[in-house]
Each structure stands twice: as C-alpha cells, then as structure tokens.
Amino acid sequence: MGIVIMTRRGALSVSLTRGVLGAALCLLGLPANARSPAAGKIKHVIIIMQENRSFDSYFGTFPGADGIPSGVCMPIDPSNPQNGCIQPYHNGLDANAGGPHSNLAAQLDLDDGITHAKLDGFVAQQIEGAAHGAHPYQFILQGVQLHDVMGYHTAEEIPNYWAYAKNFVLQDHMFAGVRSSSFPIHVDMTSEWVAKCADQTDVSTCYTFPYLLHNRETRFPWANFFQLLDTHNVSWKYYLGEGTEPDCESGEMTCEPVIQNPETPSGWNPAKFYSYVREQPYGYRMKHIHVTNHFLVDIKLHKLPQVVWLIPSDVYSEHPPHSITAGMMYVTALVNAVMNSSYWNDTAIFISWDDWGGFYDHVVPPNVDTNNTPTPIQGYGQRVPGLLVSAYARHGYIDHGVLSFDSYPRFIEDVFMDGARLVPAELGLPDKRPTIRDALRQVRYFDGTTAPIVDLADEFDFTATPQPPLVLTTLIPSDITASCNQGSGVACTVPQVTVSWNAVPAPNPSGVTYRLFRDGQLVETCDSKATSCVDTPGSGDHLYRVLSIDGGWNMSPLSPAALATVP
C-alpha cells in the first residue's frame, strides 16, 4: 500500500537539478534570493544531533502525530508468518538494544522500499543481528527485549522531549539524508552528498555511494557546507563531545571503542575529511572545531557563532545501549543554557537523531537519488524525530510536511545567505551528485506518489509575542565551585580543596548520590549524598566535575568544571 502525505502547501510538480536551479525556483514563484521571513529575526541556528531513534520509538503515541497505526504486529520471520509476531509495546527501560542500521539493514527493514514496501523486517533483523554476535549487551537482550525494536517510549521516559513537542514544534516527517548509518549520514549532513572517489584528489572521479570505507587519511574532495558558510562569511562552530564515538564507523553493531576529540577526523567529526578544511591553516580548525564545554563558555562570553552543530560522545548520544535519560539531560542542559541567556529570543534550536537505529517506524521514506550498488537508493533514510525549540516557534505545532536533514542547510542559507544553495560548480568544484539537495522541492515514493518538501520557516510565527524560556529540570549538578582560603579566588595556600555544588532538583532528592571527579578520575572518598567534599589533590591545576545518580541508577552528564590551583 502506498503512503500519501498531504501537507498544507499542496503539490508541486517541479524537481530541481543544478542546471536549472534558478529557472526552476522562479517557476515556483520563489526566486533564488527570496528573503526568508526568519532573516533578521533568527541570528543563530543550533543543530543538536543525537543518535539512533525512529520517530515511532519516541513519539509514536504523541497526540496528533502520525504515530503507530493500530493492528501492527511485526513478524518474527517474514518468510514464515506462522512463527508469530510482535506488537508495538511501551518499553519503560532506560537502556535499549536496537537493531542493525547499515544501508543493507535499512532496505531489509523496509522489505525493499524501492518498488514495494512491506515494512516487515525489523524484528527479524534484530534477531539476525543478535544471532551473529551483533549485540554483546546480554543484560538487555533477555526475553522480550530481544524484540525491543518494537518498543516505544512516552513522556514517562522522555518527559523533556515531549515537553518540547507540546510547547514548541514537533516534526513528524523528518527523514535522515541517507538510507544508511551514522558515518555517511553525518557526511551527508555537512555536504549533502556521500560519494566514493577513485582518486581522492580529483572530484571528477567521485560517484554516489551509500557507505564509506576509509582511514584517518581519507580525503573528500567535493564541495561542502563549511565551504559555503565561509564563502558567505557566516560564522560557525562544530562542538564535539569528548569521550568515545557513539557508533561504529563501519556501520556494524559492535566494534572496539574509538576515542573522539576535535583533533581526530571521524564520522562524527567529518570536517577534517574534506580537502577544503584540510587545506586550511591549523588555526582554522582550532577556530571552528571545539569540545562541547566551549559551547557553554561561548554563550557566557557572548561569542556564539551564527551556525552551531552539537554532536555527543557515546555516553550522552542515546545510541543503544546508552541511557536515554542521560542523553535527554545532556540535550536539556544545552537548551537550558540558551534559554537562560540573551540568545533565547533570536535563536532556532533544531533537535534530531541521526538514524533510526533499527527501531520500528511505519512510514516508508521517499526515494531520492540512486547509486550503483546492491542497495541502489541513496536517500532518504528512515523517519526520525525532529524538534524545533525557539521563542518564535509555533506553540504546540506539529509539522506534517516532508523534511530532511537537507532542510537545515536550506534554512541557514535562506536566513544568512539570501537563498544561496550548495551548488558545487559555483564553489569551483563541479561534481557528479545527482541532485542539489537543498534546492529539492518534491520527493517521490516507491508507489509513484509525490509530496512537496516544506519550509522550516513555516514553523515560526514572527507576528506572535516571543515565548518565554521553558527551562526544564535535569539531574546535572549546577554551580560547582572549588574553593580554599575562604573562597578568596587566588591560588590555594592550603592543601585541601572544598568542592561544593547545588543539590539537583530531582523528584526524590533523598535518593540522589553524587560522584566527584578530579582531572577525569573518580575521587573515591567523595561518593555520597552530600553536596560538598574536601579533597587533597596535590600541587598543580585541578579540574573538578560532579555527576548525580538517582534511585533508578540514572547517571547524569558531568557538570561543568571548577578549577583549583594548588601550589
């Protein structure tokens, strides 16, 4: 059965390629330099990209959304339906297993998705992955949890995300740019193309490809969004969580942990793979790529750039098996930082999840672009949750129109670049990409039906009074201080340092314990319910951070650091 998506904008009949970009936009009544209603009002765009959740797994029961249909029961073995099936169910666990999420797994979950779509492979793929050692997390995979790709969460597990949806904008037809896993999706998110090159120094040898085989010296010679931002003098920073990478760059379910930091190119730090970025002076990369803590510092110092990406480390990514609570609190802390600053009234915060993580979703993605591999459709990827949080966001609005990760650069281009598009030839790097993704206005589904791509600007109401901040509770301890000499603010003259912080406003504060870390190492004598601790660290500069653990063993992200200098 085909899926027809009706939107408020009606049908469009013009698709765009780079050769007819300007003419096609004019035919649509949208000249290439049309001024966005958000221009002048929105001065900062923040993209928070989490990991591995389908729309139905997070918002499948959200009132008014295109959620889980009634009567769904996913076969355990699609080739033998008599073996039983698994219905969608409420999963109250904080840690999930998920399923395979490579480009091949995407096609198998959909049961093609190109000429037909049965959507019957989700459970079978999870079982197949577990049977081949793809799930080492046996504490998750007991009994029914082997089928947890059919589980969904509600406001009970993700209250802050549901609060954002109720008070701002929920996007229920947001699609990943590539029908694959994290690495190609993040590359596509920053260049609107994923390709393989016979010669990594010659963009003319690159062709569309759904996954990436690479090493740390790999180069992507094609045009990218960082280049377009620089061309138009739009300031930007890419903030990266320190720790280990959220997923396997190979697209496999398991791999050895890989350190993630701003200096190392990876699927979550793709800027350094682009030849354009690599060819810049070292100071260029130092200027643009930072750890996440610098985002909070830049807000306090009033140095927030116009365009921001925020990418988590594994612990806060929500990538199975990591805690969804820890990820939600991390995101909430980032959003709260903006809401508590002077940036709130002129900032748009977009929150999404990079791929579906193998979790069930009932919407078949549109088919955009092709490649010459056994999985020939390049995009779109499966449907993922999308949120807009902004003072001018339409209150409680659900956008049912088709969007993709290409919608983010298009919005940025309209706000800051007078509608310029990422046209490689205009950047001096003509390539063989089949579509100018940020100029695409219509998509086609496997059954031949079409739907327009809507505009993120429609999710704002700039005639309304700006919404006040919605600062939500997290379990992250706040206002951490490290003091000695009665807090005189000068170098310590005594060996002891007293570290203090505010109690978290948890539902049951008596059940919260705190763990103190000095220079990244646990201070074993400071693991208690107290909100202060005395430490004897030895001479030198020491950074202290603290986290909380509630009665359900939900661990918060680490607090910002406090510095103590001991002679």
Buried (B, 14 or more C-beta within 10 A) or exposed (E): EEBEBEBEBEEBEEBBEBEBBBEBBEEBEBEBEBEBBBBEBBBBBBBBBBBBBBBBBBBBBBEEBBBBEEEBBBBBBBEEEEEEBBEBEEBEBBBBBBBBBBBBBBBBBBBBBBEEBEBBBBBBBBBBBBEEEBBEBEEBBEEEBBBBBBBBBBBEBBBBBBBBBBBBBBBBBBBBBBBBBBBBBBBBBBBBBBBBBEEBEEBEBBBBBBBBEBEEEEBBBBBBBBBBBBBEEBBBBBBBBEBBBBBBBBBBBEEEEBEBBBEBBBBBBBBBBBBBBBEBEEEBBEBBBBBBBBBBEBBEEEEBBBBBBBBBBBBBBBBBBBBBBBBBBBBBBBBBBBBEBEBBBBBBBBBBBBBBBBBBBBBBBBBBBBBEBEBBBBBBBBBBBBBBBBBBBBEEBBBBBBBBBBBBBBBBBBBBBBBBBBBBEBBEBBBBBBBBBBBBBBBEBBEEBBBBBBBBBBBBBEEEEBBEBBEBBBBBBBEBBBBBEEEEEEEBEEEEBBBBBEBBEBEEEEEBBBBBBBEEEEBEEBBEEEBBBEBEBEEEEBBBBBBBBBEEEBBBBBBBBBEBBBE
